[in-house]
């Protein structure tokens, strides 16, 4: 019988080495853009700086704030349901 890995928490984000995926994404994007532009070290360092700022902000905020921030600025990546404005007086 094969062993099955069970996660410790249900909503635990996927990780790569020591970081969660949303923390390592700026580093990877910086590395790839740096390789295209010929400045891999500079863009990777910029990716580490963005990750550091993100981690400091994420530690003070609640879980899933990045999705809420992206939704607030109009970057919705999935279909959402809408609710009618309860303060509307005229119903057409």
C-alpha positions in Angstrom: 0.0 0.0 0.0 1.4 3.4 -1.0 1.5 6.3 1.5 -0.7 9.3 0.7 0.5 12.8 1.7 -2.1 14.6 3.6 -1.7 18.4 4.0 -1.5 19.7 7.5 -4.0 22.5 6.8 -6.9 22.5 4.3 -6.3 26.0 2.9 -2.5 25.9 3.0 -1.1 27.6 -0.2 1.3 25.6 -2.5 4.9 26.2 -1.7 8.2 26.1 -3.7 11.2 25.5 -1.5 10.6 27.9 1.4 8.2 30.4 -0.2 4.6 30.3 -1.2 3.8 30.6 -4.8 2.7 34.2 -4.6 6.0 35.2 -2.9 8.2 33.5 -5.4 6.4 34.8 -8.5 8.0 38.2 -8.5 11.5 36.6 -8.2 10.7 34.3 -11.2 9.2 37.0 -13.3 12.2 39.3 -12.5 14.6 36.5 -13.5 12.9 35.7 -16.8 12.6 39.4 -17.7 16.2 40.0 -16.8 17.3 37.1 -19.0 15.4 38.6 -21.9 16.9 42.0 -21.3 20.4 40.9 -20.4 20.2 42.2 -16.8 19.3 39.0 -14.9 21.0 40.0 -11.6 19.4 43.5 -11.5 15.8 42.2 -12.2 16.2 39.2 -9.8 17.3 41.6 -7.1 14.3 43.8 -7.9 12.1 40.6 -7.6 13.6 39.9 -4.2 12.9 43.5 -3.1 9.3 43.2 -4.3 8.9 39.9 -2.4 10.3 41.5 0.7 7.8 44.4 0.6 5.0 42.0 -0.2 5.8 39.7 2.7 6.0 42.6 5.1 2.6 43.8 3.9 1.1 40.3 3.9 2.1 39.6 7.4 0.1 42.5 8.6 -2.9 41.8 6.4 -5.5 39.0 6.4 -5.3 36.0 4.2 -6.2 36.4 0.5 -5.7 40.2 0.5 -3.8 40.0 -2.9 -6.9 38.6 -4.6 -9.0 41.3 -3.0 -6.5 44.0 -4.1 -6.5 42.7 -7.7 -10.3 42.6 -7.8 -10.5 46.1 -6.4 -8.3 47.4 -9.2 -10.3 45.6 -11.9 -8.2 42.5 -12.5 -10.8 39.8 -11.9 -9.5 36.4 -13.0 -12.7 34.4 -12.5 -16.4 34.8 -13.0 -18.1 36.6 -10.1 -21.7 37.0 -9.1 -23.1 40.4 -8.7 -25.6 41.7 -6.1 -28.2 44.4 -6.7 -27.4 47.6 -4.9 -29.6 47.6 -1.8 -29.6 51.5 -1.6 -31.2 51.9 -5.0 -34.6 53.5 -4.8 -35.9 53.0 -8.3 -36.2 49.4 -9.6 -36.6 49.2 -13.4 
